[in-house]
Each structure stands twice: as C-alpha cells, then as structure tokens.
C-alpha cells in the first residue's frame, strides 16, 4: 500500500500540473473572457472547468483529490504511529476530499447573476482546502522529525508553507507560486515515500 500510495503522490501533482498548463493554453481566449489575465489569475484554475473542455478540469479535480487521499494514507503507514501523525494525515486526507469538492462548477467572479448552490460548494471546498492543507503540512513537518528517514524534509516542509501561505490568500500572480511550490513539495514527499516503501 505504501508503494501504491507513493505512485498516487507522484502521479497526482503531475496530472494536475499538466492539465492546468494545457487547458490554460487551449482555453486562453475563454479565460480572457472571464476577466483572467496572466498576471491577474481571476477565476484560475477553477474557471478552466467552465466552457469548452471544462469536463477535463472537473475530472482532474476528482482524480487528483482521490490520489491525494491515497497518498495521505501511505504517509500515515510510513511514519511512526502517534496522535501527531494521525492528525497530520487526517488533515491531509481532508485536503484531498476538498479538492474533490472543487468538481462543483464555480461561479465566474465577474457576473450579473446571483451565486449558485454549486458555486457556493466550490468556494467552500476551496476554503476547506486552504484550512486543511496548510495545517497538515505544518504538522507533517513535526511528524517528519520523529523519523530519521524523513527528518531532513521537515524544515523544507515548513519553508514551503511559509512561502505558499501568503500566496494562497493574496491571489494575483503570487497564486502561481502557491501551485508550483505545493506541486513540487508533493513530488519530493512522494518520491521519499517511494524510497521508504522500497525499504519495507
């Protein structure tokens, strides 16, 4: 299961990053119609689930979220058993569930119609993602310190949180930094999990 979870952790961020990049290029004009600009990513990436090929982004949210939950399970199995690890991986799992929740279509920011139920669910899922992922990473940083196989990733994890936390809330061009930093962190942690799995 640890090896399978490691593969999930490797594939998930690659899938998300690839789809985001390709759809942003393919749907460039559509994003512009929503008010998006390269240095002002309004309705990005959620807006990619609207309009042409939107189903691809919706499916990616679902698959990436489920892979994240499996990844969290593998982390729990690979780290020493403790309440800290349980809380950290539970929060990480909830972040994966929140990502699945992004499958509900967002409401464009610039609109003349009231908010929809699916837009509210999407926004709530986005907030849940933020309030679970960041604490999960902070707790994982402490959990990593309990195991020699993970200890050198503790400080890196905290530095990543310090970098992405402002970007997550400030939006703007800094939001791209948030995505890149989180995807990179996830890949590094997943490859370490793969290495740990090979030792079992």
C-alpha positions as CSV (number, residue, x, y, z in Angstrom):
1,X,0.0,0.0,0.0
2,X,2.9,2.4,0.7
3,X,4.3,1.9,-2.8
4,X,0.8,2.3,-4.3
5,X,0.3,5.5,-2.3
6,X,3.7,6.8,-3.4
7,X,2.7,6.3,-7.0
8,X,-0.5,8.2,-6.3
9,X,1.5,11.0,-4.8
10,X,3.8,11.1,-7.8
11,X,1.0,10.9,-10.4
12,X,-1.4,13.3,-8.8
13,X,0.6,16.5,-8.9
14,X,2.0,15.7,-12.4
15,X,-1.6,15.2,-13.7
16,X,-2.9,18.4,-12.1
17,X,0.1,20.5,-13.3
18,X,-0.1,19.1,-16.8
19,X,-3.8,19.6,-17.2
20,X,-3.6,23.1,-15.8
21,X,-0.9,24.0,-18.2
22,X,-2.5,22.5,-21.3
23,X,-6.0,23.8,-20.6
24,X,-4.7,27.3,-19.8
25,X,-3.1,27.4,-23.3
26,X,-6.0,25.8,-25.1
27,X,-8.6,28.0,-23.3
28,X,-6.6,31.2,-23.3
29,X,-9.3,33.2,-25.1
30,X,-12.0,31.8,-22.9
31,X,-10.1,32.7,-19.7
32,X,-9.7,36.3,-21.0
33,X,-13.5,36.4,-21.5
34,X,-13.9,35.6,-17.8
35,X,-11.6,38.5,-16.8
36,X,-8.5,36.4,-16.3
37,X,-5.1,37.9,-17.2
38,X,-1.7,36.2,-17.0
39,X,-0.6,38.4,-14.1
40,X,-4.1,38.6,-12.5
41,X,-5.4,35.0,-12.4
42,X,-9.0,35.7,-11.6
43,X,-11.1,32.5,-11.8
44,X,-8.0,30.4,-12.3
45,X,-7.8,27.5,-12.2
46,X,-11.5,27.0,-11.3
47,X,-12.6,28.8,-14.5
48,X,-10.9,26.0,-16.5
49,X,-13.8,23.8,-15.5
50,X,-16.2,26.2,-17.3
51,X,-16.8,26.3,-21.0
52,X,-15.2,24.1,-23.7
53,X,-13.3,21.1,-22.3
54,X,-14.4,22.0,-18.8
55,X,-15.2,18.4,-18.0
56,X,-11.4,17.6,-18.3
57,X,-10.7,20.0,-15.4
58,X,-13.6,18.7,-13.4
59,X,-12.4,15.1,-13.8
60,X,-8.9,16.2,-12.9
61,X,-10.1,17.7,-9.6
62,X,-11.8,14.5,-8.7
63,X,-8.9,12.2,-9.7
64,X,-6.2,14.4,-8.1
65,X,-8.2,14.6,-4.9
66,X,-8.7,10.9,-4.6
67,X,-5.0,10.3,-5.3
68,X,-4.2,12.8,-2.6
69,X,-6.3,10.8,-0.1
70,X,-4.4,7.6,-1.0
71,X,-1.1,9.5,-0.7
72,X,-2.1,10.6,2.8
73,X,-2.9,7.0,3.8
74,X,0.6,6.0,2.6
75,X,2.2,8.7,4.7
76,X,0.3,7.5,7.7
77,X,1.5,4.0,7.2
78,X,5.2,5.0,6.7
79,X,5.5,7.3,9.8
80,X,5.8,6.3,13.4
81,X,2.3,5.8,15.0
82,X,1.4,8.8,17.1
83,X,-1.5,11.2,17.6
84,X,0.5,13.8,15.7
85,X,0.8,11.6,12.6
86,X,-2.9,10.8,12.8
87,X,-3.9,14.4,12.9
88,X,-1.5,15.4,10.2
89,X,-2.5,12.7,7.8
90,X,-6.2,13.2,8.6
91,X,-5.9,16.9,7.7
92,X,-4.0,15.9,4.5
93,X,-6.8,13.5,3.6
94,X,-9.4,16.2,4.2
95,X,-7.5,18.4,1.8
96,X,-7.8,15.7,-0.8
97,X,-11.6,15.5,-0.1
98,X,-11.7,19.3,-0.5
99,X,-10.0,19.0,-3.9
100,X,-12.7,16.5,-5.0
101,X,-15.2,19.1,-3.9
102,X,-13.8,21.5,-6.5
103,X,-15.7,19.4,-9.0
104,X,-18.7,21.6,-8.4
105,X,-18.7,24.3,-11.0
106,X,-17.6,27.7,-9.8
107,X,-19.4,31.0,-10.5
108,X,-17.5,33.5,-12.6
109,X,-16.3,36.4,-10.4
110,X,-17.5,38.9,-12.9
111,X,-21.2,38.1,-13.4
112,X,-24.6,39.7,-13.2
113,X,-26.4,36.7,-11.7
114,X,-26.7,35.6,-8.1
115,X,-24.4,32.9,-6.6
116,X,-25.5,29.3,-7.4
117,X,-25.5,26.4,-5.0
118,X,-22.7,24.7,-6.9
119,X,-20.7,27.9,-6.9
120,X,-21.0,28.1,-3.1
121,X,-20.0,24.5,-2.7
122,X,-17.0,25.1,-4.9
123,X,-15.9,28.2,-2.9
124,X,-16.4,26.3,0.4
125,X,-14.3,23.4,-0.9
126,X,-11.5,25.9,-1.8
127,X,-11.6,27.4,1.7
128,X,-11.6,23.9,3.2
129,X,-8.5,23.0,1.0
130,X,-6.7,26.0,2.4
131,X,-7.6,25.4,6.1
132,X,-6.6,21.7,6.0
133,X,-3.6,21.6,3.6
134,X,-1.5,24.2,5.4
135,X,-2.0,22.8,8.9
136,X,-1.4,19.3,7.5
137,X,1.9,20.4,6.2
138,X,2.9,22.1,9.4
139,X,2.0,19.0,11.4
140,X,3.8,16.8,8.9
141,X,6.9,18.9,9.4
142,X,6.8,17.9,13.1
143,X,6.0,14.3,12.2
144,X,9.0,14.1,9.9
145,X,11.3,15.0,12.8
146,X,10.2,11.8,14.5
147,X,11.7,9.5,11.8
148,X,15.3,9.6,10.6
149,X,14.1,8.6,7.1
150,X,12.1,11.8,6.9
151,X,13.8,14.2,9.2
152,X,15.7,16.2,6.5
153,X,12.3,17.1,4.9
154,X,10.9,18.8,8.0
155,X,12.5,22.2,7.5
156,X,11.8,22.2,3.8
157,X,8.1,21.5,4.5
158,X,7.9,24.5,6.9
159,X,9.7,26.7,4.4
160,X,7.2,25.7,1.7
161,X,4.3,26.6,4.0
162,X,5.8,30.0,4.8
163,X,6.1,30.6,1.0
164,X,2.7,29.4,-0.1
165,X,0.5,30.7,2.8
166,X,0.6,34.4,1.7
167,X,0.3,33.4,-2.0
168,X,-2.8,31.3,-1.3
169,X,-4.7,34.2,0.2
170,X,-3.3,37.1,-1.8
171,X,-4.0,35.7,-5.2
172,X,-2.7,37.7,-8.0
173,X,0.5,36.4,-9.8
174,X,1.7,35.0,-6.4
175,X,-1.0,32.3,-6.8
176,X,1.1,30.6,-9.4
177,X,3.9,30.4,-6.8
178,X,1.4,28.6,-4.5
179,X,0.7,26.0,-7.1
180,X,4.3,25.4,-8.1
181,X,5.5,25.2,-4.6
182,X,2.8,22.8,-3.5
183,X,3.2,20.5,-6.5
184,X,7.0,20.5,-6.1
185,X,6.7,19.7,-2.4
186,X,4.2,16.9,-3.1
187,X,6.5,15.3,-5.7
188,X,9.5,15.4,-3.3
189,X,7.5,13.9,-0.5
190,X,6.1,11.2,-2.8
191,X,9.5,10.2,-4.0
192,X,10.7,9.9,-0.4
193,X,7.6,7.8,0.4
194,X,8.5,5.6,-2.6
195,X,12.1,5.2,-1.2
196,X,10.7,4.3,2.2
197,X,8.3,1.8,0.6
198,X,11.2,0.1,-1.1
199,X,12.8,-0.5,2.3
200,X,9.8,-2.2,3.8
